[in-house]
Amino acid sequence: MRELLYDNLTVGENGHLYFAGADTVELAREFGTPAFVMDEDRIRAHCREYVRAMREYLPAFSRPMFASKALSFKEIYRIVGSEGMGTDIVSPGELYTAHAAGFDLSNAVFHGNNKTDPDIAYAVKCGIGFFAADNAEELYAIDSAAAKAGVKQKILLRVAPGIDPHTHKKISTGGVDSKFGSGIATGDAENVTRLALSLANVELCGFHCHIGSQLFDITPFIDAVDIMTSFIARVKQVLGYEAGILNLGGGIGVRYVKEDPFISVTESVKKISSALFADCAAKGIRPPAVMLEPGRSIVADSGITLYTVGSIKEIKGVKNYVSVDGGMTDNPRYTLYQAAYTVMNASKADREPDLACTLCGRCCESGDILQENVRIPRPARGDTVAVLTTGAYNYSMASNYNRIPRPPVVLLSGGRTRVAVRRETYEDLVKCDE
Ligand SMILES: *Cc1c(COP(=O)(O)O)cnc(C)c1O
């Protein structure tokens, strides 16, 4: 038997792919396709590993904040919240969803490089724990919203440490040329810090940086710790302010294909810890509480997408297409970044792969491709196809292009299924239309 990507995948005696103990062909029949199916126990295990490792190896009050742009719906906030995680939200819509789920927003950070005045007022009203303030204009706006609400608002300042983590350009965010935060190298970060300290209605609690995503190498985090602790030391010396929180963002990578390495969260936290304590001692600063904001590494490898095959088109001497009943509307990541995925014929998971093909969607776009050059056991119309590692940045990036309803999100736990997000209906599609 070939090795499968994760230990929650098995092949049944009927030749079907099983996910978290459930027959995926049966799931496709029961819930329809396309459908996102998620292993809730695995999500919880990832949360626990972060919570435990950060408690054990990092300074007091260190904590993981789930980056909910990776996956946002009410139940996910309840799940991560019940595991002791905070959350990071990047829009008033995510804030609204977390709030509607009853999430404790005092344990949330509000991100984004352009928060409008109404966004800021809404977050202050909801009692948001921290803003990650991006720029000077925003600082003034937060200060004035806090004054109006009669509160002193806690903030972190987003800075750009100037690290290129050699990941995809579109998911690299910590360079001096980034649209996010203020550069340390240019002196902008220090100026914005001075401004934050001068405002009466904000309380500066520390600094935030996020260097990129899908990182398989912990070195950029260690570099970030070095640069950020130097910055904290410099701010202490020049402005007499010592940061209590260092938020290092998210970014730990996950396995999409078998060539990808497996990154241990606990080992990564240990390495960050050693670097942090050594750097702080060398630079004469108190080790700050650390926040991490994992998104992908909490949910990506806990989710798969199930599709039904419509046709197999062999263009002699050119290529073969297998088309399925979803596509860029539920997973735009190949179209956006040529993201790699593992594709399986879930109906014939026991057979040898004998068809090289491009897996394409149903949208009226030639670029509507889920994956190119995959080898799977030759499917027939009606077969179930599974795309693995779709728990992050799939449902949250889904659209209604071509007026295709968004798929449901089905959670599996302890052998039971429950629908966390129902499939959109055609009525849902026209509900905003006059
Ligand atoms: C995207 C993002 C994250 C999450 O990144 P992952 O790679 O999904 O862990 C965390 N923090 C910020 C500010 C982000 O923009």
Ligand as a Chemical Component Dictionary entry (heavy atoms), coordinates in Angstrom:
data_LIG
# 
_chem_comp.id                   LIG 
_chem_comp.type                 NON-POLYMER 
_chem_comp.pdbx_formal_charge   0 
_chem_comp.three_letter_code    LIG 
# 
loop_
_chem_comp_atom.comp_id 
_chem_comp_atom.atom_id 
_chem_comp_atom.alt_atom_id 
_chem_comp_atom.type_symbol 
_chem_comp_atom.charge 
_chem_comp_atom.model_Cartn_x 
_chem_comp_atom.model_Cartn_y 
_chem_comp_atom.model_Cartn_z 
_chem_comp_atom.pdbx_ordinal 
LIG C1 C1 C 0 -2.100 35.391 7.362  1  
LIG C2 C2 C 0 -1.700 35.842 8.693  2  
LIG C3 C3 C 0 -1.519 34.908 9.722  3  
LIG C4 C4 C 0 -1.673 33.424 9.525  4  
LIG O1 O1 O 0 -0.714 32.853 8.705  5  
LIG P1 P1 P 0 -0.668 31.254 8.521  6  
LIG O2 O2 O 0 0.379  31.067 7.496  7  
LIG O3 O3 O 0 -1.998 30.837 8.060  8  
LIG O4 O4 O 0 -0.299 30.668 9.831  9  
LIG C5 C5 C 0 -1.212 35.386 10.972 10 
LIG N1 N1 N 0 -1.076 36.705 11.212 11 
LIG C6 C6 C 0 -1.231 37.632 10.247 12 
LIG C7 C7 C 0 -1.097 39.068 10.578 13 
LIG C8 C8 C 0 -1.548 37.233 8.962  14 
LIG O5 O5 O 0 -1.693 38.146 8.007  15 
# 
loop_
_chem_comp_bond.comp_id 
_chem_comp_bond.atom_id_1 
_chem_comp_bond.atom_id_2 
_chem_comp_bond.value_order 
_chem_comp_bond.pdbx_ordinal 
LIG C1 C2 SING 1  
LIG C2 C3 SING 2  
LIG C2 C8 DOUB 3  
LIG C3 C4 SING 4  
LIG C3 C5 DOUB 5  
LIG C4 O1 SING 6  
LIG O1 P1 SING 7  
LIG P1 O2 DOUB 8  
LIG P1 O3 SING 9  
LIG P1 O4 SING 10 
LIG C5 N1 SING 11 
LIG N1 C6 DOUB 12 
LIG C6 C7 SING 13 
LIG C6 C8 SING 14 
LIG C8 O5 SING 15 
# 
